[in-house]
Amino acid sequence: MIQLHRRAKQSDISPLTARPRPLAVTAEEDLLDDLLRLAAAAGTDLDVEHEPGPARSKWAAAPLVVVGEDQAEGLAYLAPTRRRDVYLVGRVNDDTSVWQRGVALGAEHVLFFPDDETWLADRLADAAEGDNRDALVVGVVGGRGGAGASVLATALAVVACRRELSAMLVDLDPLGGGLDLVLGAEHSTGLRWPDLADSRGRLSARALQTELPGRHGLAVLSWDRGDLLTVPPESAQVVMAAARRGWDLVVLDLPRTRDFATEEAVSSCSAVLLVVPAEVRAVAAASRVAAALTTVAGDVRVVSRGPSSSGLEGSEVATALGLPLAVDMAAERRLADQLERGDTPGMNERGPLALACNQLLDDLLFDHQVKAA
């Protein structure tokens, strides 16, 4: 498990809300010592009961229950409500009676230490952070250079925060100039991609949330101004897993070119938004990007951006690309000047950009809830 060290920074991101503690039921001191050690490594505390009676009253509310073999028979006799995330810890792997007690108890898994310690530590960490939290992950990519993908990605996250959703903005384009600049957080201290390039195993969502710089209520993971231009796919996978556990919405600013880390991120997206100016040459360029995206992403939608000097409609842009139209977005006046001043896009609630983002969020969140149901 990866632990991040605290450092001073300017951030307005609040920690994840506290959850009920996992429940451990055992009177064996050696086993309890092992469980307390694993819980500490996972960044959580245990609610400990030594007998079945008191444990039964806490059974349903606990996010996870670990039962020692010494208490399995007594708990099974009390017949607590059947539930998920009940784990029985046995002493001897080839003892068939352990598995019989697990069946009687309704345990989801039977574990043996030390072989299963790492697995249980991960489950304890998931329970502490909220394993059932599964963010809506949205990728945004430009059909050509200067299409406005970074602006849309930032505005989408900003508008989500205004709707009281927790949002994380992830910059996966090392040559894009830095999303922290678009957000106006370039001077905020905190983690950037080079700090996470060696991430392996499991990254704590709580630690990531605490360490990332942020502004306007959202967290941003961007690049620094150093020489690192790639992130190993294993690291991208670890970071994305933590992001999905820690936020309601994760917005990815994707590069048009693909590497293994980008493919890993794209494959985790619920939907990818392809931003295409309503111009003939932009549509031609976007067709190559779309062909590459659809081999990895299952849901790619077009965001057509006006105005169009050639009279192209958003529906025509989407039809030419063979993709559904997500939204036809009008131009926002003085947007270039606002960006040059360092103003964050999407802050004008009545502007075309914010209105388009609200429409996108309505559709994306609805589809995400339907899939989760």
N, C-alpha and C positions, 0 to 999 in steps of 0.2 A: 504494500500500500504506500502511496506517495504522500508525504507530508510536506506542506508548504510553510515556509517561515514568514512570520509577519514582518512587514516593513511599513514605514510611515508613508502615507499617500493622501491625495485629495480625492475622495470618493464619497458619493452619496448613496451607495448601495447598502441596503440593510441586510442582516443575516437571515437565513431561512428560519421560519418559525419553528419553535420547539415541538417535538412530538413525544407521545408516551414512550417510556423506556421499554426495551426488550425484557422479557421475564425469564429468569433462570430458576429452575426448581431442582434442587439437589441438597443433600445433607453431607455429601462427600467433600471433605476439605480440599483434597488434591484437585478434584474436578472443578470445584468452585474457583480455586486459584487460577486454573487454566482459563476458565471462562472470563474471569475478571481481567486477566492479562489480554485476552483477545478483544474484549470490549474496549479496553483502554487504547489498544492499537487502532481500533476502528473509530475512535473519537466519540464514544458514547459511554453511558453508565448502565448498569443492569439493575433491575428490580428483582431482588433475591428472596425466594421463599424456600424454607427447608422441609415443608410438609405439604401434602396434597390439599388439605382443607383451605388454608389461606390462599394457595395458588389458584384454586378454582374460581375465587371471586375476582381475580385479575386476568383470568384466562382470555376472555373475549376482547378486552380493550388493548392488550399488549400487541404491538406490531409484529412481534416474533416471540416464540416460546422455545426455550431449550430445556429439555428434561433429562436429568441424569437417570441412568438405568435403575438406581436405587429407589427412585420415586415413581417409576413408570407404572408398576402394578397398582399402587394405591390410587394414582390419578385415573387410570382406566376404570377402576371400580366405581369412582365417583361420576363417571360418564359425563365429562364436560362437553360442551357443544363442539361438534366437529368443525374444524376451521383449517385454513391454510397456514403455512409457515410454522409448523410444529416439528421440531427436530429432536430425536432421541440420541443420546450419546452413550454408546456401549463400551464395554471393556475389551472383549475378545471378538475378533472379526468372524471367526468360524463357529461362534456359539449360536445355534439356531434359535435358542430361547429369546435372544435379543430381538431378532426379527419378529418373533411371535408377539412380544410385548409392544413392538412398534405398530403392528397391525391392530392390536387391541386398543392402543392409545389413539390411533388415527394419525400417526406421525407421517409427515411428508417424506422425510429422509431419516435414515439411521446412519450416524456418524461414528468414526473411530479416530481417536487422536494417537499420534500427531498427524497422520496422513490427511485428515480433513480439516485441520486447523485453519489453513488459509481460506478455504472455501467458506467456512463459518464466519471468519472475520469479515469477508466481503458481504455476507448476508447481514451481519450486524451493522455494518456501515450503511448498507442500503436501507435498513429499517430506521436508522437514525436520521437519514436525510429524506426518506420518503420514497421508497422503491416504486410506488405506484404513479409517481409523477413522470409523465412522458411528454416532453415538449413538442410543440408544433415546430418542425424544422423547415425553413423556407430558404431556398437558394435563389440568388439574384445574379444574373450574368448579362453582359451587354452583347448585342448582336454584332456590334462593331465597336471600335475605339471611340470613346466620347459619347456613348449612347446614354449615359446617365445612370448606370447600374448602381454605382456607389451611392449616388444621391438618393435613389429609390430605396436601397437597402437601409440607409440611415434613417430616412423619413419613416419607413415602415416600422422600425423599432421605436422611434420617438412617438409615433401615433399610438402604438401598442401600449407604451407606458402611460400615455395620457388616458387610455382606457383601463388603467389599473391592472395591466398584465405585467408580469416581470419579463424583461427582455434582455437578451444578450446579442451583441453585434460582433460577428467574427469576420475578420479580414483574411481571406485566403489568397489574395493577389499581392505577392511581394513587390511587384513592379507598379502597383497602382498609386503609390504616393502616400498611403497610410490613411485608414479610416479614422484614426484619431484626429487627423487634421480636419476631415469633413465634419466630425462631431465637435471639434473645438476642444479636444482633450489631449492635445499633443504635449502639454506641459504637466499633465497629471502623472505622478509616479505610480508604478504598479507593474504587473507582469505583462510582457510582450511575448510573441512567439519564440524568440530565442531562449527565453527562460524555461519554456516548456518542451523544447526540442528533444530532450532526453527522457521524456515521460514514458514510463512503462507501468504495467500492472493496473492499478486502480487509483484514480485521482479523486480526491474528496471534492464534491461539489460545494460544500461549505467553504473550504479553504480557497477554492477558485473564485467563488463569489466575493470573498473578503479581499482577495489580492488584486483583482482586476481594477484598472482605472474606470471611471464612469462619469457620466454627465446626464442631466435631465432624467435621472432615475434608471438609466440603463447601463449595463456593463459592456465594455468593448475590449476585444482581444485583437490587437493590431501588430504590425511589425515595428521594429525600431529602425534606426537609420544606419544599421551595421551592414555587414556583408552577407549574412545568412539569407538565402533565397529559397530554401526548401525545408520542409519538415518531414521527417520519416513517417510513413503511413501508420506505423504502430502508435506514434505520438498523437497523430491526428485522431486516431480511433479512440485513444484514452481520453483526450480532451472533449471530443464530441459526446462520449458516453457520460462524462460528468456534466456537460452542458444540458443534455436531455433530462438529467435528474434534477437539475438545479433551477431551471427557468420554465416559464410558460411558453415562451416563444424564443427560438434561436434563428437569427437571420444571418445567412452566409453571403458575403460578397465574393463571388467566384470569378476566377480568371477565365479568359476564353481558351487559353491553352491548358492541357490536362497533364497532370502527373499522378503518381499513385496516391498521394495525400488528397489531391482534389477529387479523384474518383471515389475514394473512401468517403469524403464528405458529401458528394453528390448522391451516392447510394443511400445515405441516411436521410435525405430530404423527403418530406411529405409531398412537396411540390417545388418546381423550379420555375422562376419567372424570367423569361427571355425579353429583355428590353430592346425594342427596335424602333428607331426613328422612322416616321412614315415617309421614307425616301426609297427610290428604286434601288440605288446602290447599297443602301443599308440592308434592304431585304435580301439582296444577293449575297452580301457578306454573312448575314444571319443564317442563311440556309445551311452553310457549312457548320456553323456552331450548333444549330439545331440537330443536324445529322449526328454529330458526336454526342450531344447530350442524351438523345433518345435511346442510345445504346446502353446507358447507365441508369438514367432516371425514368421512373414509370409515369410521371405526371409533369409534363412541360407545358407551360401556358405563356402566351404572348402578351406583353404590355406594350401597346403601340403608343408612341410619343409624338405628339404634334408640335408645331403646325407642319403641314405637308405642302411643300412648294409644288409638288406634282399632282396634288388633289387626291392622294391615296387615302382611303378610309382605313380605320383600324381593322375592320372585318376583312378587308382585302389583303392587308398585310398578313393576318393570321391564315387566311385561306392559301395564300402563296407559299407559306411555310408548312402547311398541312398540320397546323396546331390550333387548339382552341384559343379564343381571345379572352384574356382575363379582364382587361380594362383598356379603354381607349382614353388616354390621358392628354388633356390639353396642356399647353405651355404655361408656365408660371412666370409672370412678369418680373423682371429684375432679379431672377434667380442667380444669374451669373455674378451680378454685383454683390448679392448677399453672401454667396460662397466666398468671394474674394475678401470680403470683410470678416470672414470667419463665422458668420451666422449659421446656425444649425438648420438644415432643411427639414421641412415638415412642421415647423413651429407655428406657421400661419394656419390656424384651424380652418379657415374658409378658403384657402388657396387650392388650386387644382391638384397639387401634389398631395396634400393632406386628405382631400376628398377621395382621391384615387386610392390612397392607402387604406382609408376606412372601408371602402368597397372591397378591396382585396382581403382585408382581415375578416370581414363578414363572411365572404365565400370560403376562405381557407379554414377558418375556425369551425364553420359548419361542417365542412367535409371531414375535418380531423375528428370532430365529435362523432360523426356518423361511423367512421372507420373504427373508432374506439368502442363503440356500443356493442 
